[in-house]
Amino acid sequence: MDDGKPLLRSKQEEEVDEQEHQKQNLGPTEEFVYESKKLWQIAGPAIFTAFCQYSLGALTQTFAGLIGDLELAAVSFENSVIAGLAFGVMLGMGSALETLCGQAFGAGKIRMLGIYMQRSWVILLFTSFLLTPVYIYSPPILQLFGVTEEISQAAGEFALWMIPQLFAYAFNFPIQKFLQAQRKVFVMAWVSAVVLVLHAVLSWIFMLKWGWGLVGAAVMLNTSWWLIVVLQFIYIVITKSDGAWSGFSWLAFSDLWGFVKLSLASAVMLCLEFWYL
């Protein structure tokens, strides 16, 4: 279903398409339909991907509610406060690739898309280690927000089990920006949909059928996020992404400071937007 064409095409290609479009002399309604179709070809799968990935935590929280009130509270506070903070920071820092991959493609430096993705991995992995203490010391952090000791202890124990998810974020967000820049959004959508279905079925088995409780919730959330990462990366390696991926390179460790500054700026903007809402 994915045509493999890059999202950010060359100026010549855009001019040709625009000239062909202008020759059609479309009316207001046809023009609206034409532009909407172009927009939703990219936005639709991207929205669906976000929906599926957000639903992973929501499904886990739902199953936790079927176990008991304490389990529901533990998963809810871990998802909304601890993992929510990490999610915002990691997604924001990964969003720096939207700018860099666009510039690289516009300049015809296709191979740099893969290099930028690897640099983002390095920076986000380091950020994951910096955020790990938030997971480790989550009980006192939650108590600062007025959470009871019983719930904060349960949420803190669950947060410790969810540390692997934090490192999955470090790989997932750069991979997604890398794929989006090449208009490979259907790949992301299909992977997320398949993982969501597996997550729902296996969460029911682990958490309810086998009675693993919060341990089963952690196992399935970690597994689902890492499965998304692995499947997307397998696609990149197999297809080579039209030359954007040429393997691991030591260039990923060069010019990191400039990348860090742009990543931090993106993280601040996104986190302020999330926290304001």
Secondary structure as UniProt FT lines:
FT   HELIX           11..23
FT   HELIX           28..67
FT   HELIX           69..77
FT   HELIX           78..82
FT   HELIX           83..94
FT   HELIX           96..106
FT   TURN            107..108
FT   TURN            110..111
FT   HELIX           112..136
FT   HELIX           138..144
FT   TURN            145..146
FT   HELIX           149..161
FT   HELIX           163..180
FT   TURN            181..183
FT   HELIX           185..203
FT   HELIX           204..209
FT   HELIX           214..239
FT   HELIX           240..243
FT   HELIX           250..253
FT   HELIX           256..276
//
